[in-house]
Amino acid sequence: MSEFFDSYGRRVEYLRVSVVDNCNMSCFYCRPGDLCKPSNVRTQLNRKHIVRAVSAAVEAGIRKVRLTGGEPLVRKDIVELVGEISRIPGIEDLSLTTNGSLLAGLAKPLAEAGLNRVNISLDSLDRDNFNYITQGGQLEATLDGINAAAASGLTPIKINVVVMKGINDHEVVSFARMTMDQDIHIRFIEYMPMRNQDESWRKHYLPSATIMALCEEIAPLISLPEEDLRGPARNFCFAGAAGKLGFITPVSRHFCAECNRLRLTSDGKLKPCLFAPQEVDLMPALLAGRDLAALYKEAAKQKPEHSNVSPAAQSSLLGPRGMSEIGG
């Protein structure tokens, strides 16, 4: 079994693939203003290129693949793409991150094509607040998608909640209570500073310690043993609860020492770090049919030891892309 490492001895085995950079929602923390306009479709990876890039990654040592966007389900060929990737020998886990709005009709076909599980972004349980955060999204569509995913066996279902002070922090307790009687994993994520968001981020950033304190208004949190020490979440539960709570802290408590991932953007660039401008362009090699292994190793060697993100960070240091362009 092939494997490869970065310059600091971290094994790289997880690839996040942005299969499209446009989305059917416009969450303000992800698509600020005109920053993240969809790219020309001609500059984006086609299905053949994505499958080849993932195949090369697996040959290099990647074992886990997550499809992201934008919103990956807006791709017309997403089921076919999942099917082709799922048949690549060596992939141990194939997952997808979605806003869930199109999942009700696609959960079963995706599961049948070989998708293992989904993460679903859901930042509010209130219809009006959900509409405000997503700038037009319909809460019911996402809830229907969650139910369809559960019925189709795309489990364990993880719900990603970006917590923002003054916007949805009052809903933290409601989200946490969901785990009491549902076998679901609620993951609270700190609002990350991205380019052109300095003012908004400083106004709405809430550290994970405060989010955890809100959860403990219900009951004490019980720490859970880490299922994957290279994962970003610290996991907890309430006594007797059916589900779990996770806390992802890219700002207040870095998990760089355990980082095992690379990111492939929808226009064919490998990003060694979410919060760094460095990129390795796969497109010339893809178009020419050349071997990609050396490019993956080059990207791994460019992974920094630590990110520059902190509560005092300036988001302009994080490169020219917005979150929807990178794939999160």
N, C-alpha and C positions, 0 to 999 in steps of 0.2 A: 504494500500500500504506500503510495507516494505521500509525502508531506513536505511542507516548507515553513520556514520561520522568518520572522523579521529580524532587524538588527539587534533587538533586545531579548532574543530568545523566545519570543511569544509565537506559539504555533498558530498559523493562519489556516482556518478551516471553514470559514463562514463567509458566504458571498451574498450581498443584498443587490438585487438587480432591479433598477427602475425601468420598467417596460414601456412607460409613456410618461410625459411630463405634464400633460393636461389633466384636469379634474372637473367633475361635475359639481363641485362645491368650491367655495372661495374663503375658507377659514382665514381670518385676518392674520393670525400668527404664522401661517404657512405661505400665504400669497399676498404679501404686503403691497398694496397699490398696483402699479404697473411693472413691478420688478420681475414677476414670474410669468410672463406671457408664454404660451405654448410655442415650442420651436416648430419650424417648418418640418412637416412630416418626412421630407426627403433627408433631413439630417438625423433622423432617429433610426435606431436599430430595427431592422426587419426581423421576422421570426427566424429566418435562417441564420442571421448573424447572432441573435441571442442564443440560440441553441448551440451554435459553434463556440461562442464565448464561454458558455457554461460548461460545455464538454471539456474544453481546454482547462478550465479552472479545476474541474474534478480530477483531471489527469495530474494536475499540479499538486493536489492535496485537499481541495475543498470538499467538505462532506455535507454541509448544510447550505441550502439555498432558500432565500426568501424573495418573492416577487413583490415589488412595491411600485409606486408611481411618484407623482400624480396619483391618480386613481386607476389601478391596473385593470379594473373591470370595464373601463370604457373602451379597452381594446376589443375590436370585433373578433379577433382570433385568440382571445385569452384561453379558452378551453383547449383549443388545438395546441397552443403554446405549452400549457401545463402538461398535456399528454406527451408531447415530445420530450420535454425536460424530465418528466417522471421516468422515462424509459432509459435515461442515461445511467449506465452502470456506475455504482459507487456513491450515489446520492443517498444519504441516510435519512434526510428530513427535508421535505419540500413544503414550504408554508407561504402564506400570502397576507399582506397587510392591506386593508380596505376600509373605506368609510361605511361599508355595509349597505349603501342605498340601492345597489343593483344586485345584491347577493341573494335575495329571495328567489329569483328565477335562475340563478347560476350555481347555487350551492351544490345541488345534486349532480349536475354535469361536471363540475370541478372535482368533486369527490370521486366520481366514476373515472375521471381522466387521470387521477393519481395524486391529487392534492391531499396532504396530510392534515393540515390544520390552518386556522385563520386567526389573525389579530384584527380586531375591529376598533376603529377610532370612534369614540363617543364621549363628547365633552360636556353634555348636559342631558338631564332626564326631564327637563322642562321644555315643552314645545316651543315657547316663545324665545327662550334663551338659546336653545339649539338653533333656531332660525337666525338669531342675531349672530352667533359665533360663526356659523357656516355661511352666512350672508345668503340665505334662501333655501337651505336644506330642510327636508321634512323628517322629523323625528320618527314617525311611524314607519317609514321605509327602512331606516336603519334597524329598528326593533324587529321588523319582519325578517330582515336579513340575519339577525342574531338567532332568531328562532329556527330559520331554515338551515343555518349552519349546524345547529345542535341536532336537528332531525336528520341531517345528512352525514353525521359522524365526523365533522370537521372539528375535532376536539383534541386537547382541551382548548376551549375558547378563552382568549385573553382580550379584555376590554382595556384599551389605552385611553387614559384621561389626562389631558394636559391641564394642569391646575393653574388658574390665573386669578390673582388677587383682585377682588372687586367685580369679577365676572362670573366665575363658577365655584369659587372656594366655599360658598355657602352650601354647595351640593355634595361636598366631600363625604359627609356623614351618610347621606342617602345612598351614594355609591357603595360605601363600605358596608352598609347594612345588607346589601344585595348578597354578600358572601355568606350571610348567616344561614340561609336556607337554599342557596343555589350553588351548584358545583361549577363555579365560574371564577376566573382569576381577574380581579380588578387591579390594574397597574397605574398608579399615579406618577405622572412624569412632570418634572420641573420644566417650566417654560424656558426654552433655550433662546439665547440671543442670536439672531441671524442678521444678515446685512440689511441696512436701512430700517432697523427696528429698535434703535437705541431707546428712543423716548417711550415707546409702547412697552418694551421689555422692562425698563427700570420702573415703570408705573405698576406693572402687573406681575412681576416675578415674585414667587412665593417659595421659600426653601422647603425641602422635604421634611425637615424637622418640625416645621409648623403643620404640614399636612399630616404627619404621623400623630401629632398632638391632637388634631381634630378627630382622627379615627379613634383615639383612646378615650374620647368622650363616651364612646359606646361601651368599651371594655378594654382591659389590658391586651396589648399585642403580644403574641407568642412567636418568637423567632423560629423559622423553619430551616432545616438543613438545606444547603444549596444543592439543587439537582444538577446544576451546571455552573461550576465555579467561574466560567468565562462569560456567563450571562450578565447583563447589566442590572438586573433587579435584585434587591434584597427582599426576601419573601417572609411574610408573617401570616398569622391567622388569629381569629378569635377562638377561645375555647369552645369546642363543640360545633364549630362552623363547618359548613359543607364546602366552602370555597376558600380562596386565598386572597391576600392583599400583597401587592408588590410596590416597591418604591424605587424609581429610577432617577438618579441624581447626577446628571451630566454637568451641573454647575457647582453645587455645594460639596459634592463628594465624588471625585473622579473615579472611574473604573478603568482607567487607561491600562493599568498593570495587567489586567485580564483580557484586554481587547484582542479578539481573534478574527476580526473581520476586514473585508475590503468591500467597497461599493462600486458598482458599475452604473454609470448614468445612462439615461436613455439615448444620449448621443455618442455613446461608446468610449467614455473616459473612465478609467479606474481611479477612484479616490482612496488613498491610503487612510485618510482620517476625515471624519465629517466636518471637523472644525479647522481644517487647514486648506490652503489654496492649491497644494500640489495635486497634479493629475497626470496619469499616464494614458496616452491616446492609443486605443486599440484599433481605431478605424482603418488606418493605413494597412495594418497587417490583416485585418478582416477582409478588406477589399482586394488585397493582393493574394489572399489565400496562404499567408505565411504562418509559421508556428507562433503561438501566443505565450508559450510557457515562460520565456524569458521576460516578457512584459509583466506577467503576474509576479514573478520574483522581484523585478525591479520595483513594482508598486509596494510590495511587502517591505523591501529595504528602505523605502521612503516613509514608512510609518513613524511618526514622532514618538518619543518616549512618553510625552504628556501633551495634552491639549492646552491651549492658552485660555480656556474658558474659566471664568470665575465670576463671583458677584460684582467685581469691579471691571469686568471685561468690556471692551468696546467691540460691538458686533461687526464693525467695519474691518476688523482683523480676520474675519472668518472666510474671506474669499468672495468672489463675485456672484455666487449662486445663492438662490433662495432654497428653502427646504423642499418645495415641490419639484425642483429641478434635480435634487440629489437623491431623493428617495428615503430620507430620514434615517 
